Amino acid sequence: MVEPLNMTRRQLLSAALAIGGTFTAGAALTACSSAASQPHSPAPGSSAPVTIGFVPIACASPLLAAHARGAFEAHGLNVQLKKFAGWADLWTAYATGALDVAHMLSPMPIAADAGATTAARPTELAFTQNTNGQALTLAAAHHPRVQHAGDLKDMVLGIPFEYSVHALLLRDYLAAHGVDPVADLELRLLRPADMIAQLSVGTIDGFIGPEPFNQRALATKSGRIFVPTKEMWDGHPCCSVAVAKDTDPRVRDALVAALHDGAAFVDNPAHTAEAAPMLAQEKYLNQKAELIAPALAGSYLSWAGEEIVDPDMINFGDPTSATAITWMAAQIARWDLGIDFDDRTIIDAAASVLPREADTAMTPVEINGRLFNPNTPTEGYPRSNA
C-alpha cells in the first residue's frame, strides 16, 4: 500500500509538472485507457502518418534533420511533426495516447515506463539524440562575483522539467558542492523559451538548459555560461526519442534507422553551415541560424571570458548507455520522484526502457567528481529528505 505522504507528493508532482501545460486530473485518470484504445502507428509503406511530438531545442536536431532531409520517407514512413512549447504539454499528449512517438528528455521514458507519475505508459527509450550540449547559465549581473557552486545559494534557477537530466544533474552538482538543492535555493519549472525572458527581467538568476538558449543569453548579453554540463558529466545523454512499447516493431525500426541518418548529418562539423539554416526554419526551431551554428560547433564564451570552441560540446547519435540510464533512474529515486530507492528496483527500471541497440556495459563513470557504479546505484547517494 502506498503511504499517504508519498501519494500526496506524487499528486503534487503531477500538478507541478503541469506548469505551462494542460495536465489535468481527467487526463491523468484516462492516460492508460486512452493510450490502450488508440490505433497503433501504421506500418512502413503506409500512407497514414506517424505523428512525432517534439520541443524546439537543438537536442532534437537528429529528428528534425531526418524530417527535413527525407530520411523517414526513405525508410517507408510518412512522418508528421507536432511542435510543443514545453514538456508538460508533450507529456500529456503522450500519456493520453495522442502520440505513440515523442522527443523526450531521457529521464522521461524511465518515469513513464516505471509509473513514477500518473502519466504512466510502457515506453522504450528507442534512440538517444544527443550527449552533452547543455549549460548552467547565470545572469550577467552575477559576473564575476559568483565563482563557486556555493555562491548559488539563495538563487532562483530555471529547470525545463523535473524528469530532465538538467534537473537531476543540477541537483547532484549542487549537493556534491555542499548546497542543498531543496533548502538552499529555488528550482523553478520553465519552458525553455521562457528562460531568456525571465533572465532578462531578473525574475530568475539563471537556468540550466539547452541550446540555442544559452547562445541567446550570450547574444543578448543577459547571461553568461557558468558551467557547461559537460564539465559535470562528460558524455551525458540529454534527449531521446521514446516509443510506446505496443508500437509496430517495423515502425520502431524504421524510425530508429532514419534517426541514425539524421544524427550522422548534424554530427558532422562539415555540415554545420547547411544544418543551421535548415534547423532554423519556423516549423523546426524557429531561431536565428546565427544562434544555432555556434551551438552545433561548440563555440561559446566561458565564465572566465575565454572564447571556447569545443567540437564535443554537443554530439548526436551516440548509443544509449545502460550506465547513464541507471544513473538517471537512481536520481529519480534519490529525489523522491516516484521510483523506490532500492538498487534492484532502480536497475530494473533502467533496463526496462533500454533498446536492443543499447550499450549494456555497466561501466562506472565519474559524475560531479564522484564515481557512480551502476551495479550499486544507491551507494554514495544519500536519499533526499524532500
N, C-alpha and C positions, 0 to 999 in steps of 0.2 A: 504494500500500500504506500502511496506517495504521501509524505508528511505534508501537513497543511502549509508550513512555511515554504517548502520547495515548490508547492503548487502555486502559491502566491508569487514567488519570484518568477516562475515561468510565465504566468499571466502578465506580470508587469513587463517582462522582457518582450513579450509579443506586442504589447502596447507601445513600448519604446521603439521597436523596430518599425512601427507604422508611421513614425515621424516623417512627414513629407510624402506619405503614401496613403493607401486606401485599405490597409489590412484590417478588416472588421471582424467582429465576433462571428458573424454569419459565415464569412469566408473561411474562418478557422474551422468551424464545425463541419463545413461541407468539403473541406480540402480533399480528404481521401476519397470520399464517394464521388466527387466531381471528377477527380483525376481518373478514377477507375471507369467512369462512364463515357469518357471522351474517346472518339475514334483514334486509333494509333496512327502514327505518321505513315504516309504512303510509301510503297516500295520503290526502289530506284527504277527509273524509266517511266514512272507515272507522271502525268501532267499535274496532279494535285500538289499544292505547295506544302513544303515543310517550313513552318514559321520558327525562327530563332530570335529570341529576345536578347537585347544587348543594352549596355550602358555605354555612352560615348566617351570612352577613355582610351588612351594609347595602348593599354594592355590588350585590347580587343583587336589589335592590328591583324593577326593571322585570320580571324574570322572575316574582317572587313575586306582584306586583300583577297581572300578566297572568293568572296562575293563579287568584288569589283573585276577580278580577272577571269571570271568564268570557270573557276575550279569546281564549283558544285555541279554545274551543268556537265562538265567533262566527266564527272563521276555519276551521272544519271539522276541528279536531284534538281528539283525546282524549289530553290530556297528563297523565302521572303524574310527580310529582316524587319524586326519591330523594335523601335528605339524606346527606351525608358529613361526618364530623367534621373532616377535614383534606384537604389537597390530594393527599397521596400515595395515599390510597385511591381518590379520584376519578380520579386519573391512571391508576392500574392498571385501573380499570373501563373507562375509555375506550380505553386502549391495547389491551386484550384483546377489545374489541368488545362488551362487556356494555352499553355506551352508544354511541349514534351522535351524541348531542347532549349538551353539558355546559357548565355555567357554568365558565369558566376565567379565571385571571389572564391578561392579554393576551399576555405572552411565551410562555405555554404552547402555544398553537397554532403559533407560529413554530417552537418547538423540536420539536414533534411532526411537523409537516409537513416540516421540514428534516432529520429523522432525527438530531437532535442527541443523543438518548439511545436506549436500547434500546426506549423507548416510542414508536416511530415509527409514524405513520399519516397519510396525506394528509388535510389538515384545512384548513377555511376559517374564518377569524375572521368570522363572519356578522354579528355585531352588537356594538357597543361599549355596554356597560351604563352605565358611569359615567366621569366625569372628575373629578379631584381627590378629596377626601374621605378622605385618609389622613393619618397624622401620625407623627412620631417622638416618642414619649412616654418620659420618663425617670422613674425612681423619685423620689418626693417628697423623699427624703433628699438628693438631689443639688441641690435648690433652696435658695438661689440661687447656690451656689458655681460650678456649671457655667454658663458664659456663651457659650462659643465651641465650634466643632467640634473644635478642638484639645484641649479638655477631655474629649473622649470616648475618648481613648487609654486602653488597658488595661481598657476596659469589656467586658461581655458584653451584646450586643444581640440580641433575638429578631427573626427574619425568618420570614414564613409559608411561603416556598418559594424554591428557587434561581431558578426561572423565574417570578419575580414582578417587577412594576415596583417593588415595595418594596425588594427586594434590589438590583436594578440601580441604582435611583435613590439608595439609601443609599450604595452603593459609590462612585458618581460624586460624590456630595456630599462624602464623606469625602476622596476623592482631590483634589477641587478645593480643599480647605482644608488640604492637606498631610498628611493622615492616611492611612496605608497600610491599606486595609480587610482586608488579609490578615495583615500582620505586627504591626500596632499594636493590634488588638483582636480579639475573637471574635464572629462572627456565628453564631447558633445557630438551627437549624430548629425551629420550634414551631408547633403548631396554634394558630389564633387564640384559641380558648377557653382554652388553657393559658397564654397570655401573662400574664393578670392574676394567676393563681395564683402563677406564678413570680416576678412582680414583687413581689407582696405578701410573699413569704417571703425575698426578697433573693437568689434564685439567678440572676437577671438584673438588669442595671442599667437596662434599658429595652427598648423594642421599636418597630419600625416596622410599623404595622398598620392595619387597617380599623376602621370603626365597627360596632357600638357599643362596642368595647373601649376606645377612647380615652375615651369618656364613662364607662365603668365605672371606669377608673383615676381619673378626676376625682371620681366619686361616692363611691368608697371611700377617697379621699384617699391611695391607694397611689402615684399618679403624677400628673404634670402634662405637658401638651403642650409640648414643647421647640420643635419646628418643624413646622408643617403642611407636607405635601408640596407644597401649592400654592405655597409660598414657594420651593421648589426648582425647580419647573416648573409654571407656571400653565397649566391646561388639559390636564394629562397624563391619558391613559387609564389605567384600572386594570383593571376586569374586563370580560369579554366573554361571549358565548355562541358556542361553537365547534360546528361541524357537520362530520361526516365528509364528504368530497367525493363519496362514492358514495351519499349520501342522495338520495332522490327530490327533484328540484328543486321540485316542488309543495309538499312538506312544508317544505322550507327556506324558501320564500317565505311560506308561511302562518305559520311560526314568527316570521320577521322582522316581519311585519305585526302580529302580536299583541304582540311585544316593544315595538314602537313605541307601541302603545296603553298598555301598562303603564308605559313610561317617561314618556309625556306626563302620566299621572296623578300619579306620585310626584314629578315635576319641578315641579309646580305648588305653590307655597307655600300656596295656599288649601286644599290637600288634606292638609296635614301632620297636622291633628287627627284625620282619618279614617284616614290611611295608617299612622300609628304603631301603634295597637292592632291593625290588620289584620296588619301585618308581625310584630307581637309574638307572634302565636299560636305554640303549641308546634310545629306542623307546619312553620312557617316559621323565624323567627329564634330563637324561644323565649327572648326577652329582655323586660325590662320596657319598656312603652311610654314610660315616663318617661326612658329612655335613648335610645330611637330618635327621639323627637320633636326633641330638640336637635341630634342628628346630622343629621337632614333639614333642619333650619332653619339649620344652620351656626353654632350657638351653642356657645361654649366659653370656658374660662378660659385666657388666654395665659400663657406662662412669666413675663412681666413683671407678671402679676397683673391684667390688663385683661379685663373681660367683653366678648367679641367676638361680634357677630352678623354673619356674612358669608353672604349668600344664594348666593354662588358657591363656598362651601366644598365642596359636592358638587353635581354636576349629572348628569342622566341623559339618555341617548339622543342624545348628540352623534354626528356622523358619524365613522366610523373614519378616522383620519388616516394617510395614507401616510408622512408625515414622522415621526410618532410611532412607527409600527411599524418603520420603518427604524432609528430610534434604538435601539429595543429589540433588534433583530437585531444592531446594531453592538456593543451592550453584552454580549450573549451571546458574541459573538466576542472582544471585548476581554478578558473574564474567563475565557476558555478553557472555555466551557461547551458546546462542540460544533459551532460554526459557524466556518469558516475566516476569519481576519482579513484580508479582501480586499474591496475596495469592490464589485466586481461580484457576488461571492457574497452579500454582505450585502444589497445592493439586490434581488437576485433572490429571496432567502429572504423578504424582506418582501413583495414584490409577489405571491409565490405564495399568500399567505394572505388577501389583500385581497378583500373582497366587491365586487361590481359597483357598490354604492352608495357606495363609499369616496370620501373627498376625496383625489384623487390629485395635488393640487398639492404638489410637493416644495419647500415653502417653509421656509427656515431658521428656527430657533426658538431662543430663549435657554433654556438648561438649566443650572442651578447656576452662573450667571454667565458661561457660555461659549456662543458662538453655534455651534449644530450645523447643518451643511449636509448635508442628506440625499443630495445628489448626490456628495459625497465623504465618506462616513460615518466613515472611519478618521482623517480629518485632525484633528489636535489631540488624539487619544486614544491615548496610548502603551499598547501591549499589556501586560497584566499578566504578571508572571513567575511567577505562582502555578502 
